[in-house]
């Protein structure tokens, strides 16, 4: 098997002679460059016999090939990146180059540096400004024989061009800086440099991900904003108070009728002291007439609905103005000629020889290595013929980085069956495909180890292309017949051009944004409701403290719970007896309720001390509640409230001045019908829609929740108060019956 290394060993004399000839040619080429006076006088020292007249051979260097292109046109655009930098941009680049005011030569290549520009200038031999537009819109420039602010213009293009603006925008920024003069360009470059290091460069375009975020935000806004408007309108439509108010008061008035309480107390005191006067004073005054205001303000809800719809429409109509972006990159009018340019260029190169090296990139196969490679290819003619392409593949090329499509298009364009080998000079990757050879060379190549397909990592950056190519050609040499294995009709259709239009507004993540907005709206409303409730509680507490301890409190405000624990009852009973003792000692001897208060205190103390040991410790829950009821009744008597009946649902609420229980409540065992309720329980039933004959389910639940239930004797379960113990049930007959029952119970014990 003949290999490149074997050819070298058997042709040592030929290599020596070829090396001498190449050295002479290089010297002649250098001499020609040194004396060149213009583009037309630069000799082509590396031309081969296979090259067309006036064209560099396939073993010419990259700088020589590029210089030859610039002789034809001062703007050369590589055909390797048609999806990012198409050749159709060449007229626009040339028009911009004319604005520099000096001869300008532009190379648009995938890669390059200032050294390449210097070599191209040496080969071309023309004074002027040499510019390289590289990958990612980078601009490199060198001036030869002209005085222009190159470095300042390069910095302006680097720091002043927004991200994503594209190569044409970067070159335009560079050209404008050159045309502005050195002083202005220097000042502008310093300004952009400082701004870049403070704020960075802005993005000219948004990505598809950014559009998804915008749609997510729109979904949130279209739910949250109208939702908050609707919630606010519903809140404003409600009146401040839905509770019954005395006649003559406004619906929003919440101040206690202190004057009425004082007037009632004055009437009681005028009856004189003693039990008889207490009974006379105990006759309740007729409760004040109440009014029930409407729960909604007229006209607010319609306005709220209109405002909610307007808010939703405002979000929808304002979206195109707030998010006006429609594309995510510059629009490039890529033509079919742009997509076919490299294939035509490769085909023309292969027509001149079996090896094609792209002038846009550094050559991987040197002039010293090409003779041996050509000889090896000639020996493989029965298996091929073999064609070698050295050109980069990338997602921005015409094939979208698909080497199989690129080779299929080259084969289609040349019309020659054979073995096509593609070498990527950037990554070093080697690909091989066969077309119409009826050989299994491609299958054998695919079975080779990965180090043949891809280069090993080396610190010196050497891709080891020639040894790996030697192994690939060995697979071609070892190929065996396989009829029909490599069809000539391969897929050569190019992937569609990328559409740089962004997804539309109200698409993609708009739906998830609506769902997330619903959750967020619920969380905001819950937070707002909690904040309002806390604020009301704080304000109510402050008003209660500001009213002072002597101010009358609503019935049952200190005994609001209907499910007290034994510990709570014990603490409340002790505190109430202590308070009643102090108030009674300080009361006037002629106070009309003093006799009633003494009776209540006497009965409470007898009941509290009826157990063995410390007071209240051995007393059951029913007796503790009875002590608290008696103590609270004594305190009410000192204030002039001598009503004999107690609230049927919870005697801890105090005097039953709210009227008889509803008939439906008496039918359910909370009776008899002559039993009475406190004003708080009465108002609670009325607010739930109950009358004397029927009851709404809400009113029945209210009755169940307000009925006092005490802990059982064993600590488990609860018992209705009128069935708890032997003393407390007497409260159903009134306060006098409770006092007598407490004294009798204490005497028995």
HELIX and SHEET records of a PDB file:
HELIX    1   1 UNK A    4  UNK A   10  1                                   7    
HELIX    2   2 UNK A   12  UNK A   34  1                                  23    
HELIX    3   3 UNK A   39  UNK A   41  5                                   3    
HELIX    4   4 UNK A   62  UNK A   72  1                                  11    
HELIX    5   5 UNK A   87  UNK A   89  5                                   3    
HELIX    6   6 UNK A   90  UNK A   97  1                                   8    
HELIX    7   7 UNK A   98  UNK A  100  5                                   3    
HELIX    8   8 UNK A  114  UNK A  124  1                                  11    
HELIX    9   9 UNK A  135  UNK A  137  5                                   3    
HELIX   10  10 UNK A  150  UNK A  160  1                                  11    
HELIX   11  11 UNK A  167  UNK A  180  1                                  14    
HELIX   12  12 UNK A  182  UNK A  199  1                                  18    
HELIX   13  13 UNK A  208  UNK A  237  1                                  30    
HELIX   14  14 UNK A  258  UNK A  269  1                                  12    
HELIX   15  15 UNK A  275  UNK A  281  1                                   7    
HELIX   16  16 UNK A  300  UNK A  322  1                                  23    
HELIX   17  17 UNK A  336  UNK A  352  1                                  17    
HELIX   18  18 UNK A  367  UNK A  379  1                                  13    
HELIX   19  19 UNK A  381  UNK A  383  5                                   3    
HELIX   20  20 UNK A  403  UNK A  414  1                                  12    
HELIX   21  21 UNK A  441  UNK A  446  1                                   6    
HELIX   22  22 UNK A  450  UNK A  453  1                                   4    
HELIX   23  23 UNK A  465  UNK A  477  1                                  13    
HELIX   24  24 UNK A  510  UNK A  547  1                                  38    
HELIX   25  25 UNK A  566  UNK A  586  1                                  21    
HELIX   26  26 UNK A  594  UNK A  608  1                                  15    
HELIX   27  27 UNK A  621  UNK A  638  1                                  18    
HELIX   28  28 UNK A  651  UNK A  653  5                                   3    
HELIX   29  29 UNK A  663  UNK A  667  1                                   5    
HELIX   30  30 UNK A  679  UNK A  687  1                                   9    
HELIX   31  31 UNK A  697  UNK A  706  1                                  10    
HELIX   32  32 UNK A  721  UNK A  723  5                                   3    
HELIX   33  33 UNK A  728  UNK A  733  5                                   6    
HELIX   34  34 UNK A  735  UNK A  748  1                                  14    
SHEET    1   A 4 UNK A  75  UNK A  77  0                                        
SHEET    2   A 4 UNK A 104  UNK A 108  1                                        
SHEET    3   A 4 UNK A 128  UNK A 133  1                                        
SHEET    4   A 4 UNK A 139  UNK A 144 -1                                        
SHEET    1   B 2 UNK A 245  UNK A 246  0                                        
SHEET    2   B 2 UNK A 290  UNK A 291 -1                                        
SHEET    1   C 4 UNK A 355  UNK A 357  0                                        
SHEET    2   C 4 UNK A 386  UNK A 390  1                                        
SHEET    3   C 4 UNK A 418  UNK A 423  1                                        
SHEET    4   C 4 UNK A 430  UNK A 435 -1                                        
SHEET    1   D 2 UNK A 709  UNK A 711  0                                        
SHEET    2   D 2 UNK A 718  UNK A 720 -1                                        
END                                                                             
